[in-house]
Every structure is written in C-alpha cells, then in structure tokens.
Amino acid sequence: MLDTQLLLMAPVVVRMKDGTRRVFGSVNDVLELLEGEQLVYRGRKYGRAVQTCRRALKRITPVAIAREAFIYACRDAGILAEGNGLHSNEQQWPGRWP
C-alpha cells in the first residue's frame, strides 16, 4: 500500500530558474515537480531521483535518500536547492545557473 504523504525530515527550498522559491516538504511534492515540466534537464540524476521517490512512496527506499537524490537532480538541472540536511556543504553550494 502506498503512503500518500511521506514527509521529508527537513524541507528543501528550491529557487526555480524564473527566480521564484518553492518549499518541498514531502516526497509527493518532490515527485510532482520532477514529473512536471519545470525540470527541463532530465539526465541520470533526474532518473535516479524519480526512481528513489517512487521507491520511498512504496517504503522500499528511505525518504532521506529520496530527498538527497532530489537535491542532486535539481543541481544537475542548474536549479539551486537548499536545505538543512544530509551534507554539511549543502548551504555553500553555489548552484549552476544557465
């Protein structure tokens, strides 16, 4: 059975390419962005993020791993993702803006 709302241990704040900031607090929120049209670059890290989020919803993969994969997918797409979380250097990451 799928859980409809798996909360992230710490929210992730994403600055979209248009400058808006969005806060993601659950795996469902993350998956909605990943499967939407806003992340144009869909490389290997994107695929891993989608897969880990789906696995987290099925309680196969820890939510923390899905969160981390989401942050890496955002960074790979040139979108700044910030959050208090798994990596001590997360806040200092400068992003890659197009």
Beta strands, then each sheet from edge to edge (+ up, - down):
strand 1: 7-15
strand 2: 21-26
strand 3: 80-82
sheet 1: 2+ 1- 3+
end
